[in-house]
Amino acid sequence: MIAEFRKNMANSPEYARFAPFFIFCVITSAAFFLGKDWMYWLYAAKVVVGLWLIWEMRPVVTDARQTVPNGPRRSSSGSDVVLR
């Protein structure tokens, strides 16, 4: 099941963006069906599954990465200077 999920993520850019969001929404909506007692367990599940989905999506969706084009620049004093 996970191997097929990874294959679909690699083959389709739309799937790589939509499937993680859909899975996250399903877990969020499960609170409505399971009741208030499951609220914190579902939050914990969303954190773990959300991190896993980001981990799986990261190699496929390269435009979602934040990159610094040339890295930080050094001033004459040697400290990092942030240019905006």
Stockholm file with secondary structure:
# STOCKHOLM 1.0

chainA/1-84         MIAEFRKNMANSPEYARFAPFFIFCVITSAAFFLGKDWMYWLYAAKVVVGLWLIWEMRPVVTDARQTVPNGPRRSSSGSDVVLR
#=GR chainA/1-84 SS CHHHHHHHHHHCHHHHHHHHHHHHHHHHHHHHHHCGGGHHHHHHHHHHHHHHHHHHHTTTCGGGSCCCSSCCEECTTSCEECCC
#=GC SS_cons        CHHHHHHHHHHCHHHHHHHHHHHHHHHHHHHHHHCGGGHHHHHHHHHHHHHHHHHHHTTTCGGGSCCCSSCCEECTTSCEECCC
//
